[in-house]
């Protein structure tokens, strides 16, 4: 199978033909994977089509290798997984030493790249782990540092409950109060019965 995937464009700068021949999967499936990858990279405001095409080709190459090992998953699923792995690897290098979790790195990376106007200033270095311009790295790290406090998990140590005055009541006081409460209930019951009898007597 020798499918040819060509980005739709009339711009001569974007006339890039990708000769892509995976050993597994149909041409239709791989074209769908191509389209989904284009959407994925556009979500990062990567409007530079030459760089976007380069990234799509590299991602598809990796996805084809994985699909050959595990053809039960769709080419699109493999492609998106490889794109995210490439993204995580790139961002992990940029945010090294900032004590961020994997999910924070992914979220902070998207935020940092947007805040420092990375898509316009450094489109050719997007997801290029081997070439990290110092000014881009510092701009992305600075954007995350100044974007607001990170959510931290607090540690709560159990403490004894302060019951106030009731905490000092001993068992005898508690029993005494319980006896008074019982007498009040008996008195209330007697009053209700008497009132009902009085009303009954008047209506006979």
N, C-alpha and C positions, 0 to 999 in steps of 0.2 A: 504494500500500500504506500503510495507516494502523494498524500494530499498536499496541496499548496495553499497556505493561508496568507492572504494579502489584505493589509489594512485598507479600508475604504477611504480614499483621499484623492483629491485632485491637485494637491500641492506637490510640486516636484521634489521638495525636501522630504516629503513623507512617502515617496514611492519606494517602499522597502518591501521586497518579496521574501517571505520566509519559507525556505524549503525544509519541510518538517515531515519526517517519515517514521512515526512510532511503530513499534512492532505489534502492539495490541490496541484495541479500541477502534471505533469507526471514525471516518472522516467527519461525520455529522457531530459526533460526541466531542471531538477535539476542536472543531470550530466553535461549539458551544462553550468549551473551556476557555478558548481564546476571548470570546465576547465577555465572559464573566470576569476574567482577569483584567480586561480593559476597564470594566466598570470599577473593579476593586482599586486599581491604581488611580483612576480619575477621582475616586472618593478622597484621595490625598491631595487633590488639586494639582496633580501632575499633568499639566497641559502640554508639556514638551513631548510631542509625539515620537520623536526619534528615541528619546530615552525610554519612553513608555514601551515602544516596540522592542527595544533591547531587553528590557526587564521581562516582558511577556515571553520572548523567545527562550530566555534562560530558565524561566519558571516552567514553561512547557517541557523543556528538555529534562528537567528534574522530575517533573510529574510523570513523564513517559517512562522513566526508569522505575519509578515506584509503581506505576500501573502494571508494568510487566511482572513485577513481583506479586502484586495483589490486584488482579483484574476484576475482583468482585466489587470494588469501589469505582465510582464513575470517574472519568478523566477530570471533570470539573471539581469533584471533591479533592482529588489529589492535587490539582493545580492550586486551589485556594489554600490548602494546607501548606504546600511548598512556599507560596507567597508569604504566608504568615510566618513561617519559619525563617525565611530570608529577612523579613522585617524585624523579627525579634532579635536575630543575630546582629543586625546592624544597630538597632537601638541599644542593645545590651552593651555594645562597645562604646557608644556615645555617653551613656549614663552610668558607666562603670564607677563604682565607689559611692554612689548616691543612695544606697540602701533602699532600692525600690523592688517591690515584688514583680513577678512576671506580668501580672495584669496591670500594675501601675506603670510599668515600663511601656507597655503597648499604648495605654491611654495617654500617658505623659508625652510619649513620642509623637503621637498625632497632634496633640496640643502644641508641643514645643515647635514642631516643624511649621505649623500654621502661624504661630505668634511671631516667629522670627522671619516670616515671609520666605521660608525655604523654597517653596515651589517656584518662585520667581528668581531668587538669588542663587540657588545652588541645585537646579534641576538635574544636572548631569552627575551629581554626587549622591542622588537619592538611592538608598539601598546599595551603596558601594562601600563595603566594610574595609576594603583595602586602601581606599583613598578618602580620608576624612580631613577636609580643610580645617585648620585650627579655629578660624573665625566662625565657621558653621557650627562646629562642636560646642564652642563657648556660647554662641548665641542660643542654641537649643537648650543647653544646660541652664543658662541664665533665665530663659523664658519659663522654665519649670520651677526654678527656685523662687521667682518673683510672682508666680501666678496665684499663690495663695497657700495656706497651710494644708499639709496632707492630713488625711483622716488617720488618727492613731487609735489603736485599741487600748482602752484603759484597763487597768487591773484593779478589781474591787475585792478588798479583803473583808470577809464577814466580821461584823462587830456585834457585841451584845445589844439587845434592844433596851432602850431606856424607858421604863414604865412610869417614871415620875414617882408620885406619892404612893401609887399602888404597889410599887416594887418592894416597899418596906412593910407591907402588911404580912403578919405572921398567920399561921393556920388558925389560931384562936379567933383573931379579928375577922378572918374570912368566914368562919362558921357563924360568928355572931351576926355579921351582916346578912348571911344567908337566912338566919332565923327571922330577922326583921323583915326581910323580903317576903317570906312565907306568910307572916302575920298580915302584911299589907294585902296580899292576894286573897286571903281568907276574908278580910274585912270588906274588900271590894266585891267579892262574890256575894256576901251577905247583903250588902247594900243593893246590888242588882236584883237579887231574889226578892227583897222587901219591896223594891219599887214595882216590880212586876206584879207581886201579890196585891199591892195597893191599887194599881190600875185595874186589875181583874175584879177586885172587890167593888170598885166604883161602877163598873160596867155590867154587873150582874142584874 
